[in-house]
Amino acid sequence: MQLSSEDGVRLQTLLSGGAQPVRSTLRALTLIQMAQGVSAA
């Protein structure tokens, strides 16, 4: 899976933006890991 640079920035911003709902945080982390080649559990 590949993320565009814009999507990657948005996900990183979401993760560094303070308190977020757990579901959103886990989805963002999963997408970032999948883009790095790590399979989702």
Secondary structure, DSSP 8 states (H G I E B T S, - for coil): ----HHHHHHHHHHHHSS---HHHHHHHHHHHHHHTT----
